Amino acid sequence: MNSNEEILQTAGETFEYANIYVQKQIDLLKLEGAERVAKSTSSIVTLAVLAFLATMVTVMLSITIGFALGEALGSYALAFLIITGVYTLFGLLVYFFKKQLVTNPILSVVLASFFD
């Protein structure tokens, strides 16, 4: 009898240790998931801030070039039309090559930060 009780007690302790181990593993997976989400979000926010700043620089530079080109050509309307044409051409190139220029690099950054 005594032996049976010891076996049951040992089995109960083993079950409790296994239960604790499983809970710790679940907690570890949650923490790892939260870390990956935080890193991915951080990368996306950084990329968005850099894109915003690049946009602001581009706008200011475009206005400056437009006025300088307008002085040289004698027509501000023609100068800004030329700048608009350049941006339209650039936009078409990005549209036609969006997978190579936009999708793949962003996907690489997000996946690298997620699986790092």
C-alpha positions as CSV (number, residue, x, y, z in Angstrom):
1,M,0.0,0.0,0.0
2,N,2.7,2.3,1.0
3,S,4.4,1.8,-2.4
4,N,1.2,2.6,-4.2
5,E,0.8,5.8,-2.3
6,E,4.3,6.8,-3.1
7,I,3.8,6.1,-6.8
8,L,0.6,8.1,-6.8
9,Q,2.3,11.0,-5.0
10,T,5.2,10.9,-7.4
11,A,2.8,10.8,-10.4
12,G,0.9,13.8,-9.0
13,E,4.1,15.7,-8.5
14,T,5.3,14.8,-12.0
15,F,1.9,15.9,-13.4
16,E,2.2,19.2,-11.5
17,Y,5.7,19.8,-12.8
18,A,4.6,19.0,-16.3
19,N,1.7,21.5,-15.9
20,I,4.1,24.2,-14.7
21,Y,6.5,23.5,-17.6
22,V,3.6,23.8,-20.1
23,Q,2.5,27.1,-18.6
24,K,6.1,28.4,-18.7
25,Q,6.4,27.4,-22.3
26,I,3.1,29.2,-23.2
27,D,4.4,32.3,-21.4
28,L,7.7,32.2,-23.3
29,L,5.8,31.9,-26.6
30,K,3.7,34.9,-25.7
31,L,6.8,37.0,-24.8
32,E,8.6,36.0,-28.0
33,G,5.5,36.9,-30.0
34,A,5.2,40.2,-28.3
35,E,8.8,40.9,-29.0
36,R,8.5,40.1,-32.7
37,V,5.4,42.3,-33.0
38,A,7.2,45.1,-31.2
39,K,10.2,44.9,-33.5
40,S,8.0,44.8,-36.6
41,T,5.9,47.7,-35.5
42,S,9.1,49.6,-34.7
43,S,10.5,49.0,-38.1
44,I,7.2,50.1,-39.8
45,V,7.0,53.3,-37.7
46,T,10.6,54.2,-38.4
47,L,10.1,53.6,-42.1
48,A,6.9,55.8,-42.0
49,V,8.8,58.6,-40.3
50,L,11.6,58.4,-42.8
51,A,9.2,58.4,-45.7
52,F,7.4,61.5,-44.3
53,L,10.7,63.4,-43.8
54,A,11.8,62.4,-47.4
55,T,8.5,63.6,-48.7
56,M,8.9,67.0,-46.9
57,V,12.5,67.4,-48.3
58,T,11.2,66.5,-51.8
59,V,8.4,69.0,-51.6
60,M,10.7,71.8,-50.5
61,L,13.3,70.9,-53.0
62,S,10.7,70.8,-55.8
63,I,9.5,74.3,-54.9
64,T,13.0,75.6,-54.9
65,I,13.8,74.0,-58.3
66,G,10.5,75.2,-59.7
67,F,11.3,78.8,-58.8
68,A,14.9,78.6,-60.0
69,L,13.8,76.9,-63.2
70,G,11.1,79.5,-63.6
71,E,13.7,82.3,-63.4
72,A,15.8,80.6,-66.0
73,L,12.9,79.9,-68.4
74,G,11.1,83.1,-67.7
75,S,7.9,81.2,-66.9
76,Y,7.0,79.8,-63.6
77,A,4.1,77.9,-65.0
78,L,6.3,76.1,-67.5
79,A,8.9,75.3,-64.8
80,F,6.3,73.7,-62.5
81,L,4.8,71.9,-65.5
82,I,8.2,70.4,-66.2
83,I,8.6,69.3,-62.6
84,T,5.1,67.8,-62.7
85,G,6.1,65.9,-65.8
86,V,9.2,64.5,-64.1
87,Y,7.1,63.4,-61.1
88,T,4.5,61.8,-63.4
89,L,7.2,59.9,-65.1
90,F,8.7,58.8,-61.8
91,G,5.3,57.8,-60.6
92,L,4.7,55.6,-63.7
93,L,8.1,54.0,-63.2
94,V,7.3,53.2,-59.6
95,Y,3.9,51.8,-60.6
96,F,5.2,49.5,-63.3
97,F,8.1,48.3,-61.1
98,K,6.4,48.4,-57.8
99,K,7.2,44.8,-56.9
100,Q,10.9,45.3,-57.3
101,L,11.0,48.9,-55.9
102,V,8.4,48.8,-53.1
103,T,6.9,45.5,-52.3
104,N,10.0,43.3,-52.0
105,P,12.1,45.7,-49.9
106,I,9.3,46.4,-47.5
107,L,8.5,42.7,-47.2
108,S,12.1,42.0,-46.6
109,V,12.4,44.6,-43.8
110,V,9.2,43.3,-42.1
111,L,10.1,39.7,-42.4
112,A,13.7,40.3,-41.2
113,S,12.5,42.1,-38.1
114,F,9.8,39.5,-37.4
115,F,12.1,36.5,-37.7
116,D,15.2,38.1,-36.2
